[in-house]
């Protein structure tokens, strides 16, 4: 089953943590929050994750490419002007 995650917000309420970091990449116990989210659902009926990135989507894609998941994960960038 597919999961679509909207992860392109600016994260202004998390400022100053998000001044130079995508909201989805904010670490929780040293691991990016988006990784925690994907790992909590992978291994269940969810086996395909589509991340719709926007603001600083390049950071999100870089983080996702450094981890191995038990599911397919694809990052779909939006407008490159937002990065």
C-alpha positions, 0 to 999 in steps of 0.5 A: 500500500502506498503512503504519500507524505507532504514534507515541503513546509518551511517549518517557521514554527520550529525556528531557529532549528529550521533556519538552515534545515528542512523541517523533515530533516529535524533530528529526533534523538539524532535521526531525522524525523522523516526517517522515524516516520518512514521506519515506523510504518515500513514493515507493515502493510505500507511498502511504498512511500512517496515524499512530496518535497518542496522547500529544501527538498534537496536536503530531504532527498539527500537524507533519504538516500543515506538510509536503507528502508524495508520499503520503496521510498521516492522523493518527488521534488516540487518547484526548484525555486523553493529550495 
